[in-house]
Amino acid sequence: MSNLKERTLTIEKTFNAPIDIVWKAWTEPEHLVKWWAPKGMNLKIVEHDFKIGGKWKYTMEMPDGNTFVSEGTYQEIVEMEKIITSADFKPMTQNVELQCLFEADGDKTNFTFKVIHETPEYCRQQEEMGFYNGWGSAFNRLEKFVLTK
């Protein structure tokens, strides 16, 4: 495998909310539906088996009538610390690994989100397709959501 750094896209963000609230926003279906989808789109949770080896699957209806499917399998979960999962975002992104790292900082939460791709070329292609805008938008929604909790 090639250099991990060349295959990874990273977003770091500090949320003005305690770690337990940010963790619940990532791990509880009733919270996920409030922020995971782009603004104006509805997320449907088809499966959410939050345990190592458990599967997750979310769908969104696109404005053009097609269905966007996000799914994966949880590989590692350390309560209030990290979630590592495989992920496919069909039809745009396939066979990546998501690493969600949480760190308490008083009443704030430092959050690091990494997406690891199979090749540096695929990583660059995903970045050019709008990775930072797409996930940045979702994390802005997450930020607003955790402030209301």
KOLDOVEX-163216 format. One record per residue: x, z, y of N, C-alpha, C in turn; residue in three letters; chain. Coordinates in nm, 2 decimals, always signed. Last residue first. Layout:
! residues N
   n_xx   n_zz   n_yy  ca_xx  ca_zz  ca_yy   c_xx   c_zz   c_yy res chain
      X      Z      Y      X      Z      Y      X      Z      Y ala     A
...
This chain:
! residues 149
   n_xx   n_zz   n_yy  ca_xx  ca_zz  ca_yy   c_xx   c_zz   c_yy res chain
  -2.85  +2.21  +2.09  -2.87  +2.31  +1.98  -2.83  +2.45  +2.02 lys     A
  -2.78  +2.03  +2.28  -2.92  +2.08  +2.28  -2.95  +2.19  +2.17 thr     A
  -2.53  +1.95  +2.23  -2.55  +2.03  +2.35  -2.69  +2.09  +2.35 leu     A
  -2.55  +1.79  +2.01  -2.50  +1.93  +1.98  -2.52  +2.01  +2.11 val     A
  -2.65  +1.55  +2.14  -2.73  +1.62  +2.04  -2.68  +1.77  +2.02 phe     A
  -2.44  +1.46  +2.29  -2.56  +1.50  +2.36  -2.65  +1.59  +2.27 lys     A
  -2.26  +1.41  +2.08  -2.22  +1.50  +2.19  -2.35  +1.55  +2.26 glu     A
  -2.40  +1.21  +1.95  -2.37  +1.33  +1.88  -2.34  +1.44  +1.98 leu     A
  -2.38  +1.01  +2.14  -2.51  +1.06  +2.10  -2.50  +1.19  +2.03 arg     A
  -2.10  +0.97  +2.13  -2.17  +1.01  +2.26  -2.31  +1.07  +2.23 asn     A
  -2.08  +0.88  +1.87  -2.03  +1.02  +1.90  -2.07  +1.06  +2.04 phe     A
  -2.20  +0.63  +1.90  -2.26  +0.73  +1.81  -2.21  +0.87  +1.84 ala     A
  -2.01  +0.51  +2.08  -2.15  +0.53  +2.12  -2.22  +0.63  +2.03 ser     A
  -1.79  +0.51  +1.92  -1.79  +0.59  +2.04  -1.93  +0.61  +2.09 gly     A
  -1.86  +0.33  +1.72  -1.85  +0.48  +1.68  -1.85  +0.56  +1.81 trp     A
  -1.87  +0.10  +1.89  -1.98  +0.14  +1.80  -1.97  +0.29  +1.77 gly     A
  -1.63  +0.09  +2.03  -1.76  +0.09  +2.10  -1.87  +0.15  +2.01 asn     A
  -1.44  +0.09  +1.83  -1.44  +0.20  +1.92  -1.57  +0.21  +2.00 tyr     A
  -1.51  -0.15  +1.68  -1.51  -0.02  +1.62  -1.52  +0.09  +1.72 phe     A
  -1.54  -0.43  +1.73  -1.61  -0.33  +1.82  -1.61  -0.19  +1.76 gly     A
  -1.39  -0.62  +1.61  -1.54  -0.63  +1.60  -1.61  -0.52  +1.67 met     A
  -1.14  -0.53  +1.64  -1.18  -0.63  +1.73  -1.33  -0.65  +1.72 glu     A
  -1.13  -0.34  +1.43  -1.11  -0.29  +1.57  -1.17  -0.40  +1.67 glu     A
  -1.15  -0.51  +1.22  -1.26  -0.41  +1.24  -1.25  -0.36  +1.39 gln     A
  -0.91  -0.65  +1.24  -1.03  -0.72  +1.25  -1.15  -0.63  +1.28 gln     A
  -0.73  -0.44  +1.19  -0.73  -0.51  +1.32  -0.86  -0.58  +1.34 arg     A
  -0.80  -0.38  +0.92  -0.81  -0.28  +1.02  -0.82  -0.34  +1.16 cys     A
  -0.72  -0.62  +0.80  -0.86  -0.58  +0.80  -0.89  -0.47  +0.91 tyr     A
  -0.45  -0.60  +0.84  -0.52  -0.72  +0.90  -0.67  -0.68  +0.90 glu     A
  -0.37  -0.37  +0.70  -0.35  -0.37  +0.85  -0.44  -0.49  +0.91 pro     A
  -0.61  -0.30  +0.44  -0.49  -0.37  +0.49  -0.48  -0.36  +0.64 thr     A
  -0.82  -0.11  +0.39  -0.73  -0.16  +0.28  -0.60  -0.22  +0.33 glu     A
  -0.85  +0.16  +0.63  -0.88  +0.02  +0.58  -0.78  -0.02  +0.47 his     A
  -0.98  +0.46  +0.74  -0.87  +0.39  +0.67  -0.91  +0.27  +0.60 ile     A
  -1.07  +0.62  +1.02  -1.12  +0.52  +0.92  -1.00  +0.44  +0.87 val     A
  -1.12  +0.94  +1.14  -1.02  +0.84  +1.10  -1.09  +0.75  +1.00 lys     A
  -1.17  +1.17  +1.39  -1.24  +1.08  +1.30  -1.15  +0.96  +1.27 phe     A
  -1.16  +1.50  +1.48  -1.08  +1.38  +1.46  -1.15  +1.30  +1.36 thr     A
  -1.26  +1.74  +1.72  -1.30  +1.65  +1.61  -1.21  +1.53  +1.60 phe     A
  -1.28  +2.07  +1.82  -1.20  +1.95  +1.82  -1.23  +1.87  +1.70 asn     A
  -1.54  +2.24  +1.97  -1.49  +2.19  +1.84  -1.41  +2.06  +1.87 thr     A
  -1.58  +2.56  +2.14  -1.57  +2.41  +2.13  -1.53  +2.37  +1.99 lys     A
  -1.54  +2.83  +2.17  -1.68  +2.78  +2.15  -1.69  +2.63  +2.16 asp     A
  -1.24  +2.81  +2.01  -1.33  +2.90  +2.08  -1.47  +2.85  +2.06 gly     A
  -1.22  +2.56  +1.83  -1.14  +2.60  +1.95  -1.23  +2.68  +2.04 asp     A
  -1.21  +2.45  +1.50  -1.27  +2.54  +1.60  -1.17  +2.56  +1.71 ala     A
  -1.21  +2.12  +1.39  -1.12  +2.24  +1.42  -1.19  +2.32  +1.53 glu     A
  -1.26  +1.87  +1.14  -1.32  +1.97  +1.24  -1.22  +2.08  +1.26 phe     A
  -1.24  +1.54  +1.06  -1.17  +1.66  +1.06  -1.22  +1.75  +1.17 leu     A
  -1.33  +1.30  +0.84  -1.39  +1.37  +0.95  -1.32  +1.51  +0.95 cys     A
  -1.25  +0.99  +0.73  -1.20  +1.13  +0.73  -1.25  +1.19  +0.86 gln     A
  -1.36  +0.73  +0.52  -1.38  +0.81  +0.65  -1.32  +0.94  +0.63 leu     A
  -1.23  +0.43  +0.40  -1.24  +0.58  +0.38  -1.26  +0.64  +0.51 glu     A
  -1.39  +0.13  +0.30  -1.30  +0.20  +0.38  -1.32  +0.35  +0.34 val     A
  -1.55  -0.09  +0.19  -1.44  -0.03  +0.12  -1.34  +0.04  +0.21 asn     A
  -1.65  -0.30  +0.46  -1.66  -0.26  +0.32  -1.53  -0.19  +0.28 gln     A
  -1.86  -0.39  +0.72  -1.74  -0.32  +0.68  -1.75  -0.27  +0.54 thr     A
  -2.10  -0.54  +0.75  -1.99  -0.56  +0.84  -1.86  -0.50  +0.79 met     A
  -2.37  -0.54  +0.65  -2.27  -0.64  +0.60  -2.14  -0.64  +0.67 pro     A
  -2.27  -0.22  +0.53  -2.30  -0.36  +0.49  -2.39  -0.42  +0.60 lys     A
  -2.03  -0.03  +0.51  -2.13  -0.05  +0.62  -2.17  -0.19  +0.61 phe     A
  -1.91  +0.21  +0.29  -1.94  +0.07  +0.31  -2.05  +0.06  +0.42 asp     A
  -1.68  +0.46  +0.22  -1.79  +0.41  +0.30  -1.79  +0.26  +0.30 ala     A
  -1.58  +0.78  +0.08  -1.57  +0.64  +0.08  -1.69  +0.59  +0.17 ser     A
  -1.49  +1.07  +0.27  -1.58  +0.99  +0.19  -1.54  +0.85  +0.19 thr     A
  -1.42  +1.40  +0.36  -1.36  +1.27  +0.33  -1.46  +1.20  +0.23 ile     A
  -1.44  +1.64  +0.59  -1.52  +1.56  +0.50  -1.45  +1.43  +0.48 ile     A
  -1.32  +1.97  +0.68  -1.31  +1.83  +0.67  -1.41  +1.77  +0.57 lys     A
  -1.42  +2.23  +0.79  -1.28  +2.18  +0.81  -1.27  +2.02  +0.80 glu     A
  -1.65  +2.35  +0.71  -1.61  +2.37  +0.85  -1.47  +2.31  +0.88 met     A
  -1.55  +2.32  +0.37  -1.65  +2.37  +0.47  -1.59  +2.40  +0.61 glu     A
  -1.43  +2.03  +0.27  -1.38  +2.17  +0.29  -1.47  +2.22  +0.40 val     A
  -1.46  +1.78  +0.04  -1.54  +1.86  +0.14  -1.47  +2.00  +0.15 ile     A
  -1.40  +1.46  -0.08  -1.34  +1.59  -0.05  -1.43  +1.66  +0.06 glu     A
  -1.56  +1.24  -0.13  -1.44  +1.27  -0.21  -1.39  +1.40  -0.20 gln     A
  -1.89  +1.11  -0.14  -1.80  +1.22  -0.09  -1.69  +1.25  -0.19 tyr     A
  -1.94  +0.77  -0.11  -1.94  +0.89  -0.21  -1.84  +0.99  -0.15 thr     A
  -2.18  +0.57  +0.07  -2.05  +0.61  +0.02  -2.06  +0.72  -0.07 gly     A
  -2.33  +0.35  +0.32  -2.33  +0.43  +0.20  -2.19  +0.46  +0.15 glu     A
  -2.55  +0.18  +0.52  -2.43  +0.26  +0.52  -2.44  +0.35  +0.40 ser     A
  -2.70  -0.13  +0.59  -2.69  -0.02  +0.50  -2.55  +0.05  +0.51 val     A
  -2.95  -0.28  +0.78  -2.80  -0.24  +0.78  -2.79  -0.12  +0.69 phe     A
  -3.17  -0.54  +0.74  -3.14  -0.40  +0.72  -2.99  -0.38  +0.71 thr     A
  -3.32  -0.76  +0.98  -3.24  -0.73  +0.86  -3.21  -0.58  +0.85 asn     A
  -3.46  -0.78  +1.22  -3.54  -0.76  +1.10  -3.45  -0.74  +0.97 gly     A
  -3.31  -0.79  +1.45  -3.34  -0.92  +1.39  -3.42  -0.91  +1.26 asp     A
  -3.26  -0.52  +1.50  -3.36  -0.59  +1.58  -3.40  -0.72  +1.52 pro     A
  -3.24  -0.36  +1.17  -3.18  -0.42  +1.29  -3.29  -0.49  +1.37 met     A
  -3.31  -0.05  +1.04  -3.36  -0.18  +1.06  -3.30  -0.24  +1.19 glu     A
  -3.08  +0.12  +0.84  -3.13  +0.10  +0.97  -3.19  -0.04  +0.98 met     A
  -3.01  +0.37  +0.59  -3.04  +0.24  +0.63  -3.10  +0.24  +0.77 thr     A
  -2.77  +0.55  +0.40  -2.86  +0.55  +0.51  -2.89  +0.40  +0.54 tyr     A
  -2.65  +0.75  +0.14  -2.70  +0.61  +0.17  -2.80  +0.62  +0.29 lys     A
  -2.42  +0.92  -0.06  -2.50  +0.92  +0.06  -2.53  +0.77  +0.09 trp     A
  -2.34  +1.11  -0.35  -2.36  +0.99  -0.28  -2.44  +1.01  -0.16 lys     A
  -2.09  +1.34  -0.47  -2.23  +1.31  -0.43  -2.23  +1.18  -0.35 gly     A
  -1.83  +1.41  -0.50  -1.89  +1.32  -0.60  -2.03  +1.28  -0.57 gly     A
  -1.89  +1.71  -0.35  -1.79  +1.63  -0.39  -1.85  +1.54  -0.51 ile     A
  -2.20  +1.69  -0.16  -2.11  +1.76  -0.25  -2.01  +1.66  -0.30 lys     A
  -2.48  +1.61  -0.05  -2.36  +1.66  +0.01  -2.28  +1.75  -0.08 phe     A
  -2.65  +1.35  -0.09  -2.61  +1.45  -0.19  -2.48  +1.51  -0.14 asp     A
  -2.87  +1.17  +0.02  -2.78  +1.26  +0.09  -2.75  +1.37  +0.00 his     A
  -3.04  +0.86  +0.06  -2.98  +0.96  -0.03  -2.88  +1.04  +0.05 glu     A
  -3.18  +0.75  +0.27  -3.22  +0.72  +0.14  -3.17  +0.82  +0.04 val     A
  -3.28  +0.81  +0.59  -3.18  +0.86  +0.49  -3.24  +0.84  +0.35 ile     A
  -3.29  +0.58  +0.85  -3.36  +0.64  +0.73  -3.26  +0.69  +0.63 lys     A
  -3.28  +0.57  +1.19  -3.20  +0.58  +1.07  -3.29  +0.64  +0.96 leu     A
  -3.37  +0.34  +1.44  -3.41  +0.45  +1.36  -3.33  +0.45  +1.23 asn     A
  -3.24  +0.27  +1.77  -3.26  +0.23  +1.63  -3.29  +0.36  +1.54 met     A
  -3.18  +0.37  +2.02  -3.30  +0.28  +2.00  -3.33  +0.24  +1.86 gly     A
  -2.83  +0.38  +1.97  -2.95  +0.42  +2.06  -3.06  +0.32  +2.04 lys     A
  -2.73  +0.36  +1.63  -2.72  +0.33  +1.77  -2.85  +0.36  +1.84 pro     A
  -2.74  +0.66  +1.42  -2.77  +0.52  +1.45  -2.75  +0.49  +1.60 ala     A
  -2.67  +0.94  +1.43  -2.59  +0.84  +1.35  -2.61  +0.70  +1.39 trp     A
  -2.85  +1.12  +1.56  -2.74  +1.06  +1.63  -2.66  +0.95  +1.56 trp     A
  -3.07  +1.20  +1.41  -3.08  +1.21  +1.56  -2.96  +1.14  +1.63 lys     A
  -3.01  +1.21  +1.15  -3.10  +1.10  +1.19  -3.11  +1.10  +1.35 val     A
  -2.86  +1.44  +1.12  -2.79  +1.31  +1.11  -2.88  +1.20  +1.17 leu     A
  -3.05  +1.65  +1.11  -2.96  +1.63  +1.23  -2.90  +1.49  +1.24 his     A
  -3.16  +1.62  +0.86  -3.25  +1.62  +0.98  -3.18  +1.61  +1.11 glu     A
  -2.94  +1.63  +0.69  -3.01  +1.50  +0.71  -3.10  +1.51  +0.84 pro     A
  -2.64  +1.78  +0.77  -2.78  +1.81  +0.74  -2.86  +1.69  +0.78 glu     A
  -2.37  +1.72  +0.84  -2.40  +1.75  +0.70  -2.55  +1.77  +0.67 thr     A
  -2.33  +1.69  +1.11  -2.27  +1.59  +1.02  -2.32  +1.61  +0.88 trp     A
  -2.45  +1.91  +1.23  -2.49  +1.78  +1.27  -2.44  +1.67  +1.18 ala     A
  -2.31  +2.12  +1.11  -2.44  +2.09  +1.06  -2.49  +1.95  +1.11 lys     A
  -2.07  +2.09  +1.26  -2.07  +2.07  +1.11  -2.21  +2.04  +1.06 trp     A
  -2.16  +2.16  +1.51  -2.11  +2.02  +1.49  -2.11  +1.99  +1.34 val     A
  -2.23  +2.42  +1.46  -2.33  +2.33  +1.51  -2.29  +2.19  +1.48 ile     A
  -1.99  +2.54  +1.39  -2.10  +2.54  +1.29  -2.21  +2.44  +1.33 asp     A
  -1.82  +2.51  +1.62  -1.79  +2.43  +1.50  -1.91  +2.43  +1.40 ile     A
  -2.00  +2.50  +1.93  -1.93  +2.57  +1.82  -1.92  +2.49  +1.70 pro     A
  -1.95  +2.25  +2.18  -2.04  +2.32  +2.09  -1.95  +2.39  +1.98 ala     A
  -1.84  +2.02  +2.32  -1.87  +2.15  +2.39  -1.98  +2.23  +2.31 asn     A
  -1.60  +1.85  +2.13  -1.74  +1.87  +2.16  -1.76  +2.01  +2.22 phe     A
  -1.35  +1.62  +2.18  -1.38  +1.76  +2.18  -1.53  +1.78  +2.22 thr     A
  -1.22  +1.36  +1.97  -1.31  +1.41  +2.07  -1.33  +1.56  +2.06 lys     A
  -1.05  +1.07  +1.86  -1.05  +1.22  +1.88  -1.14  +1.26  +1.99 glu     A
  -1.05  +0.82  +1.63  -1.11  +0.86  +1.75  -1.10  +1.02  +1.75 ile     A
  -0.85  +0.56  +1.48  -0.88  +0.70  +1.50  -0.95  +0.73  +1.63 thr     A
  -0.79  +0.35  +1.20  -0.84  +0.36  +1.34  -0.89  +0.50  +1.36 leu     A
  -0.52  +0.25  +0.99  -0.61  +0.35  +1.04  -0.66  +0.34  +1.18 thr     A
  -0.32  +0.09  +0.91  -0.45  +0.07  +0.84  -0.56  +0.16  +0.89 arg     A
  -0.09  +0.18  +1.02  -0.13  +0.04  +1.05  -0.27  +0.01  +1.00 glu     A
  -0.06  +0.42  +0.89  -0.09  +0.42  +1.04  -0.14  +0.28  +1.08 lys     A
  +0.01  +0.36  +0.63  -0.12  +0.42  +0.66  -0.15  +0.41  +0.80 leu     A
  +0.17  +0.06  +0.54  +0.18  +0.18  +0.62  +0.04  +0.23  +0.66 asn     A
  +0.04  -0.07  +0.22  +0.12  -0.07  +0.35  +0.10  +0.06  +0.43 ser     A
  +0.08  +0.00  -0.12  +0.00  +0.00  +0.00  +0.09  +0.00  +0.12 met     A
